[in-house]
């Protein structure tokens, strides 16, 4: 059961990337189980209960924060501003 829970998210993500981009990226697929392993290990040695649930949630939080940091660092919003204006019909006030 534990293995099934830990393979569900990466497998669904792998499938979604294939459907959306028609690509297979093994690094991206293995990234989640490796992150699960690290988080699971630290939760085990620190004596937590409900480790599987905490591991699944912590992994999602970790990647949410990591990807937000990368977007801020790379200034993604300004790089893609024109695309957002066309796609969502956004208008901005001039300074």
N, C-alpha and C positions, 0 to 999 in steps of 0.2 A: 504494500500500500504506500509506504514511504517513497519508494522509487517511482511509483506511478505519479504521485503528487509532484515530485521534483522534475519529472520529465514532461509534464503536461504543458507548462508555460513555454519552455524552449521549443517544443514540438509545434505548438500552435503558432509561435512566432516564426519558426522556420517555414511553415506552410504559408503563412501570410506573406512573407517576403518573396517566396517563390511565385505566388499568385500575382502579387502586385508588381514585382520587378523582373520576374522570370530569371532569377539568379539564385544560385546556391552559395551561401557564405558559411563555411564550416566554422571560421573564427567567431562569427556572431552567434552561431548556434551553441558553441562550447562555452561562450562567455558566461551565460546564465548558470549552467551547472557548476562551473568553477566558482562563481560567486556564491552559489548556494553552499558549496563545500566549505568555503572559508567562514561564512557566517554561521553555518551549522556547527563547525568546530569550535568557534569562540563561544557560542551559546552553550555548548556541552561543557566546556571547561569552566565556564562561569556558573554552572549549576542551575540554569534556567529550566522552567517547565514549559510545556507546549512548544517545543523547539521547532517543529515543522511549521506550524502556523507563524511563529515569529520570524523564521527564516524566509518564508515566502513573502511576507509583508516587508521585511527589512530589505530584501533584494530589490523590490519595486521602488521603495523609497530611495535606496542608494542610486539606482539608475536615473530616477527622476531628478535628484539633486545633481548628479554628474552631468546629465544632458543639459540641464538648465545652466550650469556653470559653463559648459562648452559653448552654448548659444550666446551667452553674455560675452564670453571671451572673444568669440569670432564675430561678434556684432551682426548676427544673423538677421535680425529684424531690418536693419538698414540695408543689408545686401539684397534682401528680398522684398523691400517695400513696394516697388513697382508691381510685382506679382500680386501682392496682397491688395493693392488698389484695384487692379483689374479683376481679380477673382472675387473679391467681396464688395466691390463698389465703395470703398472707403474714401472719405474726403478729409483733408487736413487743413487747418487754418494756417495761413502764411504768417511768418514772424515779422 
